[in-house]
Structure formats: C-alpha cells, structure tokens
Amino acid sequence: MSTLKRPIVTEKATGLNEKGRYTFEVERTANKVQIKKDIETLYGVTVTDINTMRTIGKIKSKGTKGGQVSGRRSNGKKAIVTVKEGDVIDFYSNL
C-alpha cells in the first residue's frame, strides 16, 4: 500500500518544482523512510531530503444564517520532497 495520496499542484507548490522540490499529500501515519521509498519506486528519482508537516483542518460553517451547521475538514499531512539535481518528476505524464 502506498503512503502517497496525491501530488499537490498549487501555484506555490509549482514554484518549488523549479527548484527540484515537490509537494505531496501523504497518509498521516507515514514516516520519512516510507515516503522516500514510495517516491523513489513510483517516479524513479533519487530523494535527497524530505520535510513533513501536519495540517489541521479548517472549521467550516454551512448555512446562510451565520453558521447554523458547523463542521471541520479532516486533518492531514504533507511532505515536501527534494530530489537529486537533474532528476525531474512529471505529474502529467500518467494522464
């Protein structure tokens, strides 16, 4: 089972891609060793560094009268992966 959920493709994350850093949403229980192994086998690159961070879900209110029904988005975890200089991950080749 893969620890990677999906790549994060936002304007900020795409700016990091030019520097050889890629952002992924990962399982909350995943550690850096598992993330490194999955990325190296899936994309065929050499990972040099991984930074992980836990994200806290936003509180959202639904309804037109000031939040009659409130809830929370789920918590998650992100990994910013640095690959060896010259290696590239192409997210769009598998479409």
C-alpha positions as CSV (number, residue, x, y, z in Angstrom):
1,M,0.0,0.0,0.0
2,S,1.3,3.4,-0.9
3,T,1.7,6.2,1.6
4,L,1.2,8.8,-1.1
5,K,-2.3,10.1,-1.6
6,R,-1.8,12.7,-4.3
7,P,0.6,15.4,-5.5
8,I,-0.2,19.0,-4.5
9,V,-0.4,21.2,-7.6
10,T,-0.9,24.7,-6.5
11,E,0.8,27.9,-7.6
12,K,3.2,27.9,-4.6
13,A,4.0,24.2,-5.0
14,T,4.6,24.6,-8.7
15,G,7.1,27.3,-7.9
16,L,9.0,24.8,-5.8
17,N,9.1,22.3,-8.6
18,E,11.6,24.6,-10.5
19,K,14.0,24.2,-7.5
20,G,13.7,20.4,-7.5
21,R,11.2,20.3,-4.6
22,Y,7.8,18.5,-4.9
23,T,4.9,18.5,-2.6
24,F,2.7,15.5,-1.8
25,E,-0.3,14.8,0.4
26,V,0.6,11.6,2.4
27,E,-1.0,9.3,4.9
28,R,-0.9,10.8,8.5
29,T,0.8,7.7,9.8
30,A,3.6,7.7,7.1
31,N,7.2,8.4,8.1
32,K,10.0,9.8,6.1
33,V,11.5,6.4,5.2
34,Q,8.3,5.1,3.8
35,I,7.7,8.3,1.8
36,K,11.2,8.2,0.4
37,K,10.8,4.5,-0.7
38,D,7.4,5.1,-2.3
39,I,8.6,8.2,-4.3
40,E,11.8,6.5,-5.5
41,T,9.9,3.4,-6.7
42,L,7.0,5.2,-8.2
43,Y,8.8,8.0,-10.0
44,G,12.3,6.6,-10.5
45,V,14.2,9.5,-8.9
46,T,16.7,9.8,-6.1
47,V,15.3,11.6,-3.0
48,T,17.9,13.7,-1.1
49,D,15.7,15.4,1.6
50,I,12.1,15.2,3.0
51,N,10.3,17.7,5.1
52,T,7.0,16.7,6.6
53,M,4.2,18.8,8.3
54,R,0.9,18.0,9.8
55,T,-2.0,20.2,8.7
56,I,-5.1,21.0,10.8
57,G,-8.4,21.0,9.0
58,K,-10.3,24.3,8.8
59,I,-13.5,24.9,10.7
60,K,-16.3,25.4,8.1
61,S,-19.8,26.7,8.6
62,K,-22.7,25.8,6.3
63,G,-25.9,27.7,6.0
64,T,-26.9,31.2,5.2
65,K,-27.7,32.5,8.7
66,G,-24.3,32.7,10.3
67,G,-23.2,29.1,10.6
68,Q,-26.2,27.1,11.5
69,V,-24.3,23.9,10.8
70,S,-20.6,23.8,11.5
71,G,-18.0,21.2,10.8
72,R,-14.4,20.7,10.4
73,R,-12.3,19.5,7.4
74,S,-10.1,16.5,8.1
75,N,-6.6,16.8,9.3
76,G,-3.8,15.7,7.1
77,K,0.0,15.5,6.4
78,K,2.1,17.0,3.7
79,A,5.6,16.1,2.5
80,I,8.0,18.4,0.6
81,V,10.5,16.2,-1.2
82,T,13.8,17.4,-2.6
83,V,15.2,15.2,-5.4
84,K,18.8,14.9,-6.7
85,E,19.8,17.7,-9.1
86,G,18.9,16.8,-12.6
87,D,16.0,14.5,-11.6
88,V,12.5,15.6,-12.5
89,I,9.1,14.3,-11.5
90,D,6.4,14.7,-14.2
91,F,2.9,14.6,-12.7
92,Y,1.2,14.9,-16.1
93,S,2.8,12.0,-18.0
94,N,0.4,9.4,-16.5
95,L,-2.8,11.1,-17.6
